């Protein structure tokens, strides 16, 4: 469902039917903030803007880790790059945040994330 879209629900309780129309809303940005800060345990940044285009398109940089976040538990390091989220390349923090928002809006509890460290690339499923 798209935000601001009406959704018709039929509720049945003790042989009574009740029709309700609800309007969907956008997932609050605080949910994405919570996912990044608490669940993943990271802060992110776009790569430096003065790099050539093909370098900038290689992901989003992990700039800080919390010791109890999922990324630290999995051995992710500061300066590693998040290059894709659920199979979609991410080129900016805005794109990563939008991908997390789509996943959370779809009630996903995990995502397949590809990380790059130097020339090494790895993909794993992470809770979100």
C-alpha positions in Angstrom: 0.0 0.0 0.0 1.1 3.5 -0.7 0.9 6.3 2.0 -2.5 8.0 2.2 -4.2 5.2 0.4 -7.5 4.0 1.9 -7.8 0.4 2.9 -11.1 -1.4 3.5 -11.1 -3.9 6.4 -13.8 -6.3 7.4 -13.8 -7.3 11.0 -15.8 -10.3 12.2 -16.5 -10.8 15.8 -19.2 -13.0 17.3 -20.9 -13.4 14.0 -21.0 -9.6 13.5 -19.3 -8.0 10.5 -18.0 -4.5 10.8 -16.6 -2.6 7.8 -13.8 -0.1 8.5 -11.9 2.1 6.1 -8.4 3.1 7.3 -5.9 5.4 5.7 -2.3 4.3 5.5 0.5 6.6 6.5 4.2 7.0 5.8 6.5 5.0 8.2 8.1 7.6 10.6 11.7 8.4 9.9 12.4 7.6 13.6 11.9 3.9 12.8 14.7 4.1 10.3 16.8 6.0 12.8 16.2 3.3 15.4 17.1 0.6 13.0 20.4 2.2 12.0 21.4 3.3 15.6 20.0 0.5 17.8 19.6 -2.6 15.7 22.4 -2.3 13.2 24.4 -0.1 15.6 25.9 2.1 12.9 26.3 5.7 11.7 26.7 6.1 7.9 27.9 8.8 5.5 28.1 9.3 1.8 31.5 8.8 0.3 33.5 12.0 -0.3 31.8 14.1 -3.0 35.1 15.0 -4.7 35.7 11.4 -5.9 35.0 10.5 -9.5 31.4 9.3 -10.2 32.3 5.6 -10.4 33.9 5.7 -6.9 30.9 7.5 -5.4 28.6 4.9 -6.6 30.2 2.1 -4.6 28.2 2.4 -1.5 27.6 4.1 1.9 30.4 4.3 4.4 30.1 3.0 8.0 31.5 5.8 10.1 30.7 4.6 13.6 29.8 1.3 15.3 28.3 0.6 18.7 29.6 -2.5 20.4 26.1 -4.0 20.9 24.9 -3.4 17.4 24.4 -6.2 14.9 27.1 -4.9 12.5 29.8 -4.9 15.3 28.8 -8.5 16.3 29.3 -9.6 12.7 32.8 -8.1 12.4 31.9 -5.1 10.3 34.4 -2.3 10.7 34.5 1.5 10.4 35.1 2.5 6.8 33.5 -0.7 5.4 31.0 0.1 2.6 27.4 -1.0 2.4 27.0 -1.5 -1.4 23.6 -3.2 -1.6 20.5 -3.7 0.4 18.1 -6.5 -0.6 19.7 -6.8 -4.0 19.5 -3.1 -4.8 22.7 -1.1 -5.0 22.8 1.9 -2.7 24.7 5.0 -3.8 23.9 7.4 -0.9 22.7 7.5 2.7 19.3 8.7 1.3 19.0 5.6 -0.8 19.9 3.3 2.1 17.4 5.0 4.4 14.7 4.7 1.7 15.5 0.9 1.3 15.3 0.4 5.0 12.0 2.3 5.1 10.6 0.1 2.3 11.7 -3.1 4.1 10.3 -2.0 7.4 7.0 -0.9 5.8 6.8 -4.3 4.3 7.2 -5.8 7.8 10.5 -7.4 6.9 12.6 -8.4 10.0 15.8 -8.9 8.1 17.6 -7.8 4.9 20.3 -9.1 2.7 23.2 -6.6 2.9 26.4 -6.6 0.8 29.5 -5.1 2.5 32.7 -4.2 0.8 36.1 -3.9 2.6 38.8 -3.0 0.1 38.6 -5.6 -2.6 36.7 -8.1 -0.5 32.9 -8.3 -0.8 30.5 -10.3 1.4 26.8 -10.7 1.6 24.8 -11.8 4.6 21.3 -11.6 6.1 21.1 -9.0 8.9 18.2 -8.3 11.3 16.6 -4.9 10.7 
